[in-house]
């Protein structure tokens, strides 16, 4: 909902409907905030925001922005990568055969899928001071877009970057989780979900056959999928 385009994704038809849904999300989240504020701190995200010294005075829109970022980062990304992993292995059957033979390759496959897919294409920031980066002058207040998907296809760092290859030597050096202090705090959880998914798939199915064209989401931010028909072939 947060990244849907009114009239194109089938969830909301107009900008007004989108705003109504966002305000409904804010009201629900505010009710949770007020509930947690009456209780001793618990080990959940909203309770930590309520009682945290650096976050307890957030204004409503900053609070909503943090929640939406985590909803998108923790849901759309992993779901899209799950779909992408099925698609990539369908198009590369020899690599699917490799992980069936050696399940220890699953972590490699997960990292390569996250690199190849790059579920969030970019992130925008605003420059806080004048600087020069790569010979380009950036002025204070300029909007700067960091294209993770471009970095993940940089031929200076990845051999044949457009190819899907679970045997890459440097496949864990992708930028899909960000870098430094802005590295995704849920990266290990996402990888664990994908590891577990494929461990269970390999126990149950001989293969997953993509049976039609994958339909991508209409978004310049989330590189996701609306639908992808598959046929599950059980283990014999």
Phi, psi and omega in degrees: 000320184297327184250005181289153179256119181307131177086354184238337184256358176080006181259314176227146185267331186226165176298324180296319177296320178299315180296321178298317179295320179295320178293325176296321177296318179297319181295315179299316182292325178294321177300319177296319178302311182296324178294315180293330181294336180274354186244158170299155182300134176246175183267053173231163190298312184293321177299321179293324176295315182299318187262355181285137182299323184274350187236349187295339182253020178299142174282162187305319184288327175293320176299312179298319180299319177296319180294316181295323178299318180287325177297313179293313183294329184262351184240296183302320185295309182293318179299316180294323180290326174301312179297317181297323180297320176296315181297314183296318181286333173294322181279346180231070187299330179293327178284327173297319177298325180296315182286335175292323179285323184224097182295344177294348178276354181303314178302322176299315181298319179298313180297318181292323177295317179297322176293309186294318181285315186048076190299330170249118190288327185203173171215139182255142176227167176242129182293134181269346179202162176295140178203169175236127181229119180059033180082359182256125178282127177243124183267152175306130180094346178295145174272130182238129180253124178261113183267097178300321183296328177290316178299324181285349177245022182283114184292348176287339184243336182237124176290132182047062190296336180279347179278152175262119186214107183283358180256013177301144178285328187245032187293341179277358182268024178287167183251012185297333179267009185080198185203151175066221183291346179259015178292138184305127182283349179255017186299319181290325177295316179299314180296319179298319178300317182289321175302309184298319178305312185283332172299318181285323178300314183293334176287331191256330190233140175293318175194165173243118184262123175285121190255008180187177182291133175284132179260119182275154176291150179271088183200141174269354184258305180266120175270083186237190184229138173277321181197155174202107181288138179224161172241126180268126179253106184297158175299140181279000000 
